Amino acid sequence: MYDHICLPSDGSAHATNAAEHALALARAFDATVHVLGVADIDRAAGLFDAGGVDAEFVERVEQEAEDAVERTASLAASEAHVETATVRGDPGEAIVDYIDEQGLDAVVMGTHGRRGLRRFIAGSVTEHVVRVAEVPVFTVRRPDDTDEGDESTGAAGDLPAYERVLVPTDGSDTADRAVDHALAIAEAFDGELHALSVVDVGAVASSSDIVPSDRVIESLTERGERAVGSVADRAEDRGVEHATEVVQDFPGSGILGYVRDEGIDIVVMGTHGRTGLGRALLGSTAERVIRRSDVPVCAVPAEGRKEALEEEEAEDGLL
């Protein structure tokens, strides 16, 4: 499923942490890792026009991007076949463009770091890639979730193993696409697949003035049981160990609570509808899980993402 994996790197400890997960995936899927550096020359030039930097600094920005790529590549070379590239441009846009141009299958990124001339793997950049990319985006948060002061120079540690893979599902087409990836990951790591459906208590509350809440809960629970049962059937057919659960909670907190309680190693989930595709994923379940999860999250894009984004852009132009 993953033959070519993009690993953006700015040389930070967050990028090194993400590299460990990219390498784990590369080893499991026998994939090539494409280490990508982005020199944000436009931003540097803007500061220069304002008197902030000189031409020599602009050259240094590009050199630092190349140096970060080489450091990351040297850490990765012992674990996987590695290719490197450094491009210019806005980080988020440049990453997505590179993925499209090279026909890559997935991207692994840190969710924190300082956005600027030296470090670009920031929340805003990652959000842009999650929102726009047409391939799965693996987001990785550092365990201590702190902004480091110095660049990372140490080697990657022991590679992670995804022994317990969680896929939240509501039975939708978008969730089914995520199941495909979750099954592939569980198989590659000889892991156990957990299928979770969350009965949205917020939805129950909003509809209780129209339909009795117990009837709504019963209907949603039955739908959830069908959804996780379908995943279990697919896992059974492929010989993947599995577990299912239906819980009543708010979607984001239900998923995060299950991750904590069951010792999950990675969450694989689809981005749903316009809230999952549009702008910055504001208010969506995917956004909350990506922002708050202590384990990696694989965000699988919905079918027709490109067309949906073009539609949104056209609507925005009319406002």
Secondary structure per residue as TSV (DSSP state, phi and psi in degrees):
chain	resnum	aa	ss	phi	psi
A	1	M	-	360.0	-36.5
A	2	Y	-	-118.1	102.1
A	3	D	S	-97.0	-28.1
A	4	H	E	-137.2	119.1
A	5	I	E	-116.8	128.8
A	6	C	E	-88.0	132.9
A	7	L	E	-127.1	92.9
A	8	P	E	-66.3	138.9
A	9	S	-	-138.7	133.8
A	10	D	-	-115.6	8.9
A	11	G	S	84.6	-1.1
A	12	S	S	-81.7	168.4
A	13	A	H	-64.7	-31.5
A	14	H	H	-63.4	-40.5
A	15	A	H	-68.1	-37.8
A	16	T	H	-64.1	-39.8
A	17	N	H	-62.4	-42.8
A	18	A	H	-64.0	-35.9
A	19	A	H	-60.4	-37.0
A	20	E	H	-60.3	-38.9
A	21	H	H	-74.6	-37.0
A	22	A	H	-61.8	-40.7
A	23	L	H	-69.8	-35.6
A	24	A	H	-62.5	-42.9
A	25	L	H	-65.0	-42.5
A	26	A	H	-61.6	-41.4
A	27	R	H	-67.4	-40.6
A	28	A	H	-69.6	-33.9
A	29	F	H	-107.1	5.6
A	30	D	T	53.6	51.1
A	31	A	-	-105.7	160.3
A	32	T	E	-91.0	135.5
A	33	V	E	-99.3	126.2
A	34	H	E	-102.9	103.6
A	35	V	E	-83.2	122.2
A	36	L	E	-119.3	129.3
A	37	G	E	-111.6	144.8
A	38	V	E	-123.7	122.5
A	39	A	E	-95.7	113.0
A	40	D	-	-82.5	72.0
A	41	I	H	-65.9	-36.8
A	42	D	H	-59.8	-42.5
A	43	R	H	-66.0	-42.7
A	44	A	H	-61.5	-42.0
A	45	A	H	-65.3	-37.1
A	46	G	H	-63.2	-41.7
A	47	L	H	-65.9	-36.6
A	48	F	H	-63.6	-42.3
A	49	D	H	-63.0	-29.6
A	50	A	T	-87.5	4.6
A	51	G	T	87.9	11.5
A	52	G	S	-83.0	-33.1
A	53	V	-	-140.4	169.3
A	54	D	-	-116.2	177.6
A	55	A	H	-61.5	-33.3
A	56	E	H	-62.8	-36.1
A	57	F	H	-67.7	-37.3
A	58	V	H	-59.3	-42.2
A	59	E	H	-65.0	-37.1
A	60	R	H	-66.8	-33.9
A	61	V	H	-58.3	-46.2
A	62	E	H	-66.8	-38.9
A	63	Q	H	-65.8	-38.8
A	64	E	H	-64.5	-37.3
A	65	A	H	-63.1	-42.5
A	66	E	H	-66.1	-40.4
A	67	D	H	-63.3	-41.1
A	68	A	H	-62.7	-40.5
A	69	V	H	-62.9	-45.0
A	70	E	H	-65.2	-38.5
A	71	R	H	-64.3	-45.2
A	72	T	H	-65.7	-40.9
A	73	A	H	-62.6	-37.4
A	74	S	H	-66.7	-32.6
A	75	L	H	-72.3	-32.3
A	76	A	H	-86.6	-21.8
A	77	A	T	-61.1	-28.9
A	78	S	T	-77.2	-14.9
A	79	E	T	-109.5	-21.6
A	80	A	S	-157.2	163.0
A	81	H	E	-71.9	132.0
A	82	V	E	-125.4	137.2
A	83	E	E	-121.6	150.9
A	84	T	E	-127.1	153.9
A	85	A	E	-158.4	148.0
A	86	T	E	-128.4	129.3
A	87	V	E	-127.0	164.9
A	88	R	E	-104.5	152.9
A	89	G	S	137.3	-177.3
A	90	D	-	-65.9	130.4
A	91	P	H	-53.9	-52.0
A	92	G	H	-60.9	-47.6
A	93	E	H	-66.0	-39.8
A	94	A	H	-65.8	-38.5
A	95	I	H	-63.6	-47.9
A	96	V	H	-63.4	-42.9
A	97	D	H	-61.4	-41.5
A	98	Y	H	-65.0	-42.3
A	99	I	H	-58.9	-45.3
A	100	D	H	-66.2	-45.9
A	101	E	H	-65.0	-37.0
A	102	Q	H	-90.9	-6.2
A	103	G	T	64.9	41.8
A	104	L	-	-78.7	161.3
A	105	D	S	-101.0	-20.3
A	106	A	E	-165.1	165.2
A	107	V	E	-137.1	141.4
A	108	V	E	-119.1	124.5
A	109	M	E	-138.1	149.5
A	110	G	E	-76.8	152.2
A	111	T	S	-97.0	-1.6
A	112	H	-	-139.2	177.4
A	113	G	S	130.4	166.3
A	114	R	-	-96.3	125.0
A	115	R	-	-80.3	128.7
A	116	G	S	172.8	-155.4
A	117	L	S	-74.7	-28.9
A	118	R	S	-100.9	-33.8
A	119	R	-	-128.9	126.8
A	120	F	-	-121.2	-5.0
A	121	I	-	-83.3	73.6
A	122	A	-	-105.2	170.9
A	123	G	H	-55.3	-42.0
A	124	S	H	-65.1	-37.6
A	125	V	H	-67.9	-45.8
A	126	T	H	-61.7	-42.1
A	127	E	H	-60.2	-40.5
A	128	H	H	-61.8	-44.1
A	129	V	H	-66.6	-42.5
A	130	V	H	-60.4	-39.4
A	131	R	H	-71.7	-36.7
A	132	V	H	-104.7	-35.2
A	133	A	-	-60.7	143.8
A	134	E	S	-97.5	13.5
A	135	V	S	-123.3	161.6
A	136	P	-	-59.2	139.5
A	137	V	E	-115.8	115.4
A	138	F	E	-89.7	115.5
A	139	T	E	-102.9	135.6
A	140	V	E	-128.7	126.0
A	141	R	-	-106.3	136.7
A	142	R	-	-65.2	145.0
A	143	P	S	-56.4	-39.4
A	144	D	S	-87.9	-13.8
A	145	D	-	51.5	44.8
A	146	T	-	-118.8	154.7
A	147	D	-	-84.3	115.0
A	148	E	-	-75.7	152.7
A	149	G	S	-88.8	-33.0
A	150	D	S	-114.0	156.2
A	151	E	-	-67.5	150.5
A	152	S	-	-80.7	131.3
A	153	T	-	-123.2	-5.8
A	154	G	S	-80.0	164.5
A	155	A	-	-78.2	156.8
A	156	A	-	-64.4	147.2
A	157	G	-	-84.8	-161.1
A	158	D	S	-59.8	137.9
A	159	L	-	-72.4	141.4
A	160	P	-	-70.5	158.6
A	161	A	-	-126.9	131.8
A	162	Y	-	-94.1	82.2
A	163	E	-	-85.5	-22.1
A	164	R	E	-131.3	107.6
A	165	V	E	-107.6	124.7
A	166	L	E	-104.9	131.1
A	167	V	E	-124.6	109.7
A	168	P	E	-71.7	140.6
A	169	T	-	-145.2	144.5
A	170	D	-	-122.4	9.8
A	171	G	S	83.8	2.0
A	172	S	-	-76.9	167.3
A	173	D	H	-61.9	-39.0
A	174	T	H	-64.5	-42.5
A	175	A	H	-64.4	-36.7
A	176	D	H	-63.3	-35.6
A	177	R	H	-63.7	-39.1
A	178	A	H	-66.0	-35.1
A	179	V	H	-60.8	-39.8
A	180	D	H	-54.5	-45.5
A	181	H	H	-72.7	-39.2
A	182	A	H	-63.0	-41.4
A	183	L	H	-63.5	-42.5
A	184	A	H	-63.1	-39.9
A	185	I	H	-68.3	-44.8
A	186	A	H	-60.8	-41.0
A	187	E	H	-63.7	-46.8
A	188	A	H	-63.5	-32.2
A	189	F	T	-101.9	8.0
A	190	D	T	52.1	46.2
A	191	G	-	-106.6	-174.4
A	192	E	E	-109.0	133.2
A	193	L	E	-96.2	128.5
A	194	H	E	-110.5	122.5
A	195	A	E	-104.6	124.1
A	196	L	E	-123.8	132.6
A	197	S	E	-120.7	131.0
A	198	V	E	-107.3	118.6
A	199	V	E	-75.2	113.8
A	200	D	E	-74.2	103.6
A	201	V	H	-67.3	-23.2
A	202	G	H	-67.1	-41.2
A	203	A	H	-66.2	-37.3
A	204	V	H	-63.6	-43.9
A	205	A	H	-63.5	-39.7
A	206	S	H	-72.1	-21.4
A	207	S	H	-104.4	-2.2
A	208	S	T	-68.6	-19.3
A	209	D	T	-79.6	-10.5
A	210	I	T	-105.4	-46.8
A	211	V	S	-125.3	137.4
A	212	P	-	-50.8	137.2
A	213	S	H	-61.5	-35.0
A	214	D	H	-66.2	-32.4
A	215	R	H	-70.7	-38.9
A	216	V	H	-65.6	-44.8
A	217	I	H	-60.7	-43.1
A	218	E	H	-61.6	-44.1
A	219	S	H	-64.4	-44.5
A	220	L	H	-68.7	-35.4
A	221	T	H	-66.2	-42.2
A	222	E	H	-62.6	-40.2
A	223	R	H	-63.2	-42.2
A	224	G	H	-64.0	-40.4
A	225	E	H	-65.0	-36.6
A	226	R	H	-66.0	-39.5
A	227	A	H	-64.8	-49.0
A	228	V	H	-71.0	-29.9
A	229	G	H	-65.6	-37.3
A	230	S	H	-63.4	-41.2
A	231	V	H	-64.2	-42.5
A	232	A	H	-60.3	-40.0
A	233	D	H	-63.2	-41.9
A	234	R	H	-67.0	-39.2
A	235	A	H	-65.3	-41.0
A	236	E	H	-60.7	-42.6
A	237	D	H	-62.1	-29.1
A	238	R	T	-100.5	4.7
A	239	G	T	71.5	28.2
A	240	V	-	-99.2	127.2
A	241	E	-	-60.1	144.7
A	242	H	E	-152.0	162.0
A	243	A	E	-144.8	150.4
A	244	T	E	-129.0	153.9
A	245	E	E	-156.2	140.4
A	246	V	E	-122.9	125.5
A	247	V	E	-127.9	158.7
A	248	Q	E	-104.6	120.4
A	249	D	E	-173.6	179.0
A	250	F	-	-77.9	142.6
A	251	P	H	-53.3	-50.9
A	252	G	H	-62.2	-50.5
A	253	S	H	-67.6	-32.1
A	254	G	H	-64.6	-42.3
A	255	I	H	-67.0	-47.4
A	256	L	H	-64.9	-37.0
A	257	G	H	-65.6	-39.2
A	258	Y	H	-65.9	-40.8
A	259	V	H	-56.3	-46.1
A	260	R	H	-68.3	-46.5
A	261	D	H	-71.7	-31.3
A	262	E	H	-102.7	3.7
A	263	G	T	63.1	42.8
A	264	I	-	-70.3	144.4
A	265	D	S	-98.6	-26.1
A	266	I	E	-157.7	144.7
A	267	V	E	-109.7	132.1
A	268	V	E	-119.3	116.2
A	269	M	E	-144.2	150.7
A	270	G	E	-83.9	157.3
A	271	T	-	-99.0	125.0
A	272	H	-	-100.6	138.0
A	273	G	H	52.9	-158.0
A	274	R	H	-72.9	-31.6
A	275	T	H	-69.2	-26.4
A	276	G	H	-85.3	-18.5
A	277	L	H	-104.2	-31.1
A	278	G	S	-88.5	148.5
A	279	R	T	45.6	-112.0
A	280	A	T	-115.9	27.5
A	281	L	-	60.4	26.8
A	282	L	T	-61.8	130.1
A	283	G	T	78.8	-2.5
A	284	S	-	-84.7	157.9
A	285	T	H	-61.8	-41.5
A	286	A	H	-58.7	-43.4
A	287	E	H	-61.7	-44.7
A	288	R	H	-63.2	-43.2
A	289	V	H	-66.2	-44.2
A	290	I	H	-60.7	-42.6
A	291	R	H	-70.2	-33.1
A	292	R	H	-111.5	-12.2
A	293	S	-	-70.1	136.8
A	294	D	S	-84.5	-8.1
A	295	V	S	-114.8	161.2
A	296	P	-	-59.0	149.3
A	297	V	E	-124.1	128.0
A	298	C	E	-100.0	109.3
A	299	A	E	-92.6	114.8
A	300	V	E	-97.8	121.9
A	301	P	-	-69.7	150.1
A	302	A	-	-72.0	157.8
A	303	E	T	-62.4	139.4
A	304	G	T	74.0	27.5
A	305	R	H	-59.0	-45.1
A	306	K	H	-59.7	-44.4
A	307	E	H	-65.5	-38.1
A	308	A	H	-65.3	-41.5
A	309	L	H	-65.4	-40.9
A	310	E	H	-63.0	-37.9
A	311	E	H	-64.1	-43.2
A	312	E	H	-63.2	-42.3
A	313	E	H	-63.1	-38.8
A	314	A	H	-65.1	-41.6
A	315	E	H	-65.4	-40.5
A	316	D	H	-61.4	-36.0
A	317	G	H	-67.5	-19.8
A	318	L	H	-89.4	-12.6
A	319	L	-	-77.3	360.0
